[in-house]
Amino acid sequence: MGNDAPMTSAARRWAVWLLLASALLPYAGTRLYDHVHDDHVVRGPGSLATSPDTELGDLLRADFFGTPAQLHDHTGFWRPLALASFRLEARLAGGSMQGFLWLGHVVTVLCHLAATLALWRLLLALGVAPGTAVLAAGVFGLHPVHVECVAWTSGRVDSVACALAWGGTTLWLRARGRGAAAAGAALLLVAAPLSKEAAVLLLALAPVAGRALGFSWPRALAVPGLALLATVALRGAVFGFEHAIPEGAYTGPADGSARWATWLSILPDHLRLLVWPGTPTPLHPVAEATGLASPGVAAGLVVLVGALAVTGWLLRHGRPATAYVAALLVGALLLVAPWARFPIGFPDVAGPLYERYLYAAAAAPALALATLLARVVGTSGARTPVLLAVLVAALSPVTAARAYAWSSDVAFARAALTVAPGSADLWSHLGTALLESARTPATDGDRTPTDDLREAVEAFDRALALDEGHVRAGVNRFIARAQLGLSDEAAGDARWLLARWPDVPLVLHNVAAWHEGEGRVFEAAVLFKQELDVGDAHPETAERLARLEAILEQRARGEHPTRGGAAPPGGGAPSPRDG
């Protein structure tokens, strides 16, 4: 491309080392990060990854957010490859949570490296000059938009899917669609959607790459088409196509036309994030668009029509790599359209504007920048390593700083609150994270558990001021006050919770556990029994009620209760995450 000439062997070696640095250096600190957000569900205690009773068949059949007690009916996301990787890491860690955390983050960064290298090899297979290809892959590895997929262990599903799909496409292109290599390519292509469903886009685009390189349509469609059919058949046979959305899960605006209008309104923001994501935050608030006159909708329509037109022109007249990444960008925008309803996270995001959806699409701006540099500066000889070294030095600190938002639940919530300070859910999330932090105090001496608990109470107060009906914030504020030893305030919270939500198991269980911990056996027994009568009780409730009733019977007979019959003061409340 341009004045890009073949690289010398020495320059190639330096470029490859810098390519490794571009993918690994920005995320070196993530090995010390905690589990964050969805990690607690898919990798935390009681998950399919950590439960000793989990079998391989469970991992193959389960929803990505499934539990040992309920494998299905959570989201409809089928990602057995990701679940299997989590399970293997838990086994290798041997029960050490710190080892599990460290290994999870290291593997996730290595998956990003694999995707970066796979993109480099794919660009070479598509005819991109060596200097431009390595520079484009380096920009991709460094791109700050990737922090959600690389600094967050649960986000590795995107990098694994891309590494497999791009690796399979490259192998297929080099084999010209024939022989044993084509069979190996098909296996890689089939495996990609087992990490994330969106990889079907990469399978669908493989024929575009083949056709651009001169394959006949039958040859271009054969291997990717068979892989796509095998993926669909496998999902249908093992997991099925029907899925239930949990009651109360947020799936965006209720009106269908509003969902489509909201999707159009976020398309310009997707392009903006791909150019430069800006403020480090795990979410980007999106207002519901009610019609074509809503802000951003007209601009989104222009973006969509323009992107389709440019991509169509490139497919007819452009270079293979340029046409491929343009189609990849358009496909990524179309994938987040509301074709079906699924949980999209926080209610502050009325459309799926998350950086993780742009992982593969970041190949487009990466190639565009590399092509521009090749034409203006040139990337032959020693220039490529020098340019890439400059980019690594400039972008690594930026990407590393953005990744810190995923270092802990506290950092996650604080980063999100910078862009959504009016979110009751995020204030509750911060309070819960601080409540959990108080259980594992820091060793640097700057904060104490009491500091965390007091700030947690303030966060829950903010959440309840924004949404008085936020039951989890109310329950967790009660737990925090009880752990601070504020007996009067905790008692007031208990009365308020029971008056407002007298039939909510979460409220009944936590207030009962508090009474039990304080030695009030009768009050605890009454509430545990009420929790069982309501239904959806905590798994431990029946056992705890039986123990308390035994104590009450002993008292009725005038006998002294057996030692350990009731929980010690402060020890009966469940983990704040249960609240």
Sequence and secondary structure as in RCSB ss.txt:
>XXXX:A:sequence
MGNDAPMTSAARRWAVWLLLASALLPYAGTRLYDHVHDDHVVRGPGSLATSPDTELGDLLRADFFGTPAQLHDHT
GFWRPLALASFRLEARLAGGSMQGFLWLGHVVTVLCHLAATLALWRLLLALGVAPGTAVLAAGVFGLHPVHVECV
AWTSGRVDSVACALAWGGTTLWLRARGRGAAAAGAALLLVAAPLSKEAAVLLLALAPVAGRALGFSWPRALAVPG
LALLATVALRGAVFGFEHAIPEGAYTGPADGSARWATWLSILPDHLRLLVWPGTPTPLHPVAEATGLASPGVAAG
LVVLVGALAVTGWLLRHGRPATAYVAALLVGALLLVAPWARFPIGFPDVAGPLYERYLYAAAAAPALALATLLAR
VVGTSGARTPVLLAVLVAALSPVTAARAYAWSSDVAFARAALTVAPGSADLWSHLGTALLESARTPATDGDRTPT
DDLREAVEAFDRALALDEGHVRAGVNRFIARAQLGLSDEAAGDARWLLARWPDVPLVLHNVAAWHEGEGRVFEAA
VLFKQELDVGDAHPETAERLARLEAILEQRARGEHPTRGGAAPPGGGAPSPRDG
>XXXX:A:secstr
 TT     HHHHHHHHHHHHHHHHGGGGGGGG    TTHHHHTSTTSTTT TT  HHHHHHS TT  SS  SSS 
    HHHHHHHHHHHHHHTT HHHHHHHHHHHHHHHHHHHHHHHHHHHHHTT  HHHHHHHHHHHHH GGGHHHH
TSGGGHHHHHHHHHHHHHHHHHHHTTT HHHHHHHHHHHHHGGGT GGGHHHHHHHHHHHHHTT  HHHHHHHHH
HHHHHHHHHHHHHT S     TT   S SSHHHHHHHHHHHHHHHHHHHH   S  S   B    STTSTTHHHH
HHHHHHHHHHHHHHHHHS HHHHHHHHHHHHHHHHTS SS    S TTBSS   GGGGTGGGHHHHHHHHHHHHH
HT  STTHHHHHHHHHHHHHHHHHHHHHGGGSSHHHHHHHHHTT TT HHHHHHHHHHHHHHHHS  SSSS  HH
HHHHHHHHHHHHHHHH TT HHHHHHHHHHHHHTT HHHHHHHHHHHHHH TT HHHHHHHHHHHHHTT HHHHH
HHHHHHHHHSS  TTHHHHHHHHHHHHHHHHTT    TTSS  TT SS  GGG 
